[in-house]
């Protein structure tokens, strides 16, 4: 039985951690240093099995400013850098509007908010700290279907992310 293909588009500010997140997912546990994925390798494909259902997640990372608008994704992940307040602001003010303008069926697309670089969050910089409840509130305001954060150094979180990003069939 062929797996169900789910196209997932990751958008967000440049250098917010999208490619590193996908590289860490694809490398598997215990691989250091993590080989970085290249744009020409897109889509980044991950096989997922949940019970007796098989899925093929095809992740598209947006390094080009316009190419992502031509995709027809099944879900959109808006990423932000937890260590940079401006990245959260851009998610709220720029990226959500760009996604809404680009996809006519935005009301039926699952929208996931993903905070990246949690391990780089500074407790010493009161202007830079993005607390989990603040990100959660932003996700609620944007009416996101899911909200999560990820630390590029925690291997156990990859399994957590695979589970959380499984979509009902």
N, C-alpha and C positions, 0 to 999 in steps of 0.2 A: 504494500500500500504506500503510495507516494505521500510524503509529508505535506501538510498544509503550509503554503508559503505566506509569510506575513512580512510585508515591507515596512520597516521602521525608519523614519527620518529623524536624525538628531540635528537640531539647530541650536545656536547659541553664539555668544561672542567668540572671537578668535582667541585662542589660547585658554579657553575656559576648562579644557580637559577632556573634550569629546574623544579625540583620537587616542589619548592615553588610556581612557576608560575602555575603549574597544580593544586596544592593544593588550591590556591587562586581561580582559575577558578571553581573548583568543589564545594567549600564551599558556594558560593553564597554571596550575599550582606549582610552586617551586622553581619557576623559571626566572632567573635574574642574570643579567639585566633583561628587561622585557624588550623584545624587538618591536620597534614601532611599525605600525601598518602604513602603507603608502596609498595615496589617493587612487592610483591605477588598479589597486586590488579591490576596489569597490564593485559590488556590495560586499560587505564583510558578512560571511554566512556562518550561522551557528545552528546546529541541530539540537532540538530540545524534545524530550519525550516526557509526557505527563500521562501517567496511567497507560492506557492503550492508544493514546493519540500521539502522533508525531508532528512536530512543527519544524519549519525551516525559517528562522529569523534572518531576514536580509537587512542589515543595518547600512544606512547611507549617512555618511559624515559630510557635513557641509563646509568644505574649505573654499569652494567657489561661491562668489556672491550671488550668482544667478541660476546655476544649474539645478539647484534643489527645487526650484519652482516648477520644473518640468516633470517631477516625479508624481506618482499617484500612490502615496503611502496608505497603509492600513492603520498606522498609528504615528503620532508625532511626539517626540521627546524634546522638550525645551530645556536646555542645560544652562546652568550658571555656575560660576566659580564662588564657592562659599567663602573664600578668603578675600574676595573683592566685592565690596558693596555695590560698586558701579555695575557689576555684572548682574546682580539681582535687579537693580533699577532698569537696566536695559532689557532684561527678560520681561518685566512688567510693562515697560513703555514702548519698546521697539519690537521685540521678537513676537509677542503675542499678536500685535497688529499686522506684522508681516505675514504670519501664518494665516491669519483670518483673511487677508487680502488675496493670498495666493491659492487658497483651496476653497472652492465653492461649497464643498460638503463638510465644512469645519464642524458643523453641529453634530455630525455623526462619527467624526474621527475621535478615537480615544486620544486624550491629551495627557501626557505625563510630564511632571516637573522633576528634574533631576539635578540636585546640588552635587557638584564635584569638588575635589581637592579639600575634603573635610579635614584632612591631616595638616593642611597649611593654614587653617583658621587661626588667627592671632587673638589670644585673650588679652594681650597688652594694648591693642589698638581699639579704643571704644568706638571709633567710627567704622572700623572694618569688621567687627564681630557681627555675624549673621546667625542669630540663635535659631534653633530648629522650629520653635513656635512661630517665628517671623516668616520663615520660608513656608511653613504649613499654611499660615494665614494668606500669604501671597498665592499659594496654589488654590486655596478655597475661593479667593477673589476672582481668579482666572477660570474658575470652574473646571479645574483639572481633574481627571479621573484617578490619578495616582500622584503621590509625592514621595520622593526618597532622596537620600544623600549617599554619597559613596566616598570611601577613602581608598586611594590608589594602592595603599600598602597592605590593606587587610584582605587576605586571600579568601577568608570565609564569606566575605560579602558577595563574591561572585555567585556563589550558589544561591544566596539570598536574592540577588538581582534576577537571576534566571527564573526563580520561582515567582517573584513579584511581577515580572514582566510577561508572564504567561497570560494569554488572553483567552477568555472563554470561547469555546468553539460553537 
